[in-house]
Amino acid sequence: MLFDRQYILTERVEVETRYDSDDEPYSWYICYVTLENKNLSHLPVSLLSEEQMSRYSIYMSTLGNRPDLFPDSPMWINTLPTRRRAMRFRGISGR
C-alpha cells in the first residue's frame, strides 16, 4: 500500500528479433523500468488523522529523538548544542 502511494512503477518490454552466428533467429528482450519517487513527506497528510498528524509532526521535528541517526538533516542542524551556543553568543554580542 505505501509503496503504491510513494512510487510510480512503469515497465515496458520490447522484443527484437536477432540472429545468431548461424543466422538462426532468436528473441531479444529489452526491459525498460522507470521508478518515479513521490516525496514521502507529503504522504502522511493524506493517510493520517489530525491527531496522528500532530504526533507525526512532533516526531519529525525531533527526528524521532535520534539526532545521531540524522546528523546532516537540515531540520536538526540548527538545534544541535554547538549551534545553539553559537546562535546565543551572536544574539548577545549583537552580531
C-alpha positions as CSV (number, residue, x, y, z in Angstrom):
1,M,0.0,0.0,0.0
2,L,2.7,2.5,1.0
3,F,4.9,1.5,-2.0
4,D,2.0,2.2,-4.4
5,R,1.4,5.6,-2.9
6,Q,5.0,6.7,-2.8
7,Y,6.2,5.3,-6.2
8,I,5.0,5.1,-9.7
9,L,6.5,2.0,-11.4
10,T,6.4,1.8,-15.2
11,E,7.6,-1.2,-17.1
12,R,7.9,-1.6,-20.9
13,V,9.2,-4.6,-22.7
14,E,10.3,-4.6,-26.3
15,V,11.1,-7.7,-28.3
16,E,13.5,-7.7,-31.1
17,T,14.4,-10.5,-33.5
18,R,18.1,-11.0,-33.7
19,Y,20.2,-13.6,-35.4
20,D,23.0,-15.7,-34.1
21,S,26.2,-16.6,-35.9
22,D,24.3,-19.4,-37.7
23,D,21.6,-17.0,-38.9
24,E,19.1,-18.6,-36.6
25,P,16.5,-16.1,-35.3
26,Y,16.0,-15.6,-31.6
27,S,14.0,-13.1,-29.5
28,W,15.9,-10.4,-27.6
29,Y,14.0,-8.8,-24.8
30,I,14.7,-5.2,-23.7
31,C,13.0,-4.2,-20.5
32,Y,12.7,-0.5,-19.6
33,V,11.9,0.2,-16.0
34,T,11.1,3.6,-14.5
35,L,10.6,4.2,-10.9
36,E,9.3,7.7,-10.0
37,N,9.5,8.6,-6.4
38,K,6.9,11.0,-5.0
39,N,8.0,12.9,-1.9
40,L,7.3,10.8,1.1
41,S,6.9,13.8,3.3
42,H,3.5,14.7,1.7
43,L,2.1,11.2,2.1
44,P,1.2,11.3,5.9
45,V,-1.2,14.3,5.2
46,S,-3.4,12.0,3.1
47,L,-3.1,9.0,5.4
48,L,-3.2,10.3,9.0
49,S,-6.0,11.8,11.1
50,E,-5.5,15.3,12.6
51,E,-4.4,13.9,15.9
52,Q,-2.0,11.4,14.3
53,M,-0.6,14.2,12.1
54,S,0.1,16.3,15.2
55,R,2.1,13.4,16.7
56,Y,3.9,12.7,13.4
57,S,4.8,16.4,13.2
58,I,6.4,16.4,16.6
59,Y,8.2,13.1,15.8
60,M,9.6,14.6,12.6
61,S,10.7,17.9,14.2
62,T,12.7,15.9,16.8
63,L,13.9,13.4,14.2
64,G,12.5,10.6,16.4
65,N,14.7,11.9,19.3
66,R,17.7,10.3,17.5
67,P,19.9,13.1,16.1
68,D,22.7,10.6,15.8
69,L,20.8,8.8,13.0
70,F,20.3,12.0,11.0
71,P,23.5,14.1,11.5
72,D,23.2,16.1,8.3
73,S,19.5,16.8,8.4
74,P,18.6,20.5,7.9
75,M,15.9,20.1,10.5
76,W,18.4,19.2,13.2
77,I,21.4,21.3,12.4
78,N,20.0,24.5,14.0
79,T,19.2,22.7,17.2
80,L,22.5,20.9,17.9
81,P,24.0,22.1,21.1
82,T,27.1,23.7,19.5
83,R,24.9,25.6,17.1
84,R,22.6,26.8,19.9
85,R,25.6,28.2,21.8
86,A,26.9,29.9,18.6
87,M,23.5,31.4,17.9
88,R,23.1,32.5,21.5
89,F,26.5,34.3,21.5
90,R,25.7,36.1,18.3
91,G,22.4,37.3,19.8
92,I,24.2,38.6,22.9
93,S,27.0,40.3,21.1
94,G,24.7,41.9,18.6
95,R,26.1,40.4,15.5
